């Protein structure tokens, strides 16, 4: 919904630079060149961060879906199992693919809106935001699993020493 809203005429570069100029004029005197540069920087950062968030959300959706499908397959085999939720390469790849597809559709949509343009380099930037989110998730899960293993090792050591 946020991506769709940001693809409207309301968020053209001209509109956002006008908003930025009004905001910055309250703080100090700024040149038009500074506003144009800052507007460009903020818009591209918004692309990167927005699609990183989309990728993060897609990852969690795929992780849950894949774990659920595995649990259902195990249950159909007559066993009971709970599949741990963890970082999964397939979920990460599917999340990046989803990010790429949404970015492509967004740019195609923008090409039909007056005052907007659909450009492939924004798709690349959006996809890079998605890949970045997956690296952050991988680091998070790696650190989390290491910490969990250390807790189990410490607990095992405490139990063994009390016996």
Order of alpha helices (4+ residues) and beta strands (2+ residues): alpha-alpha-alpha-alpha-alpha
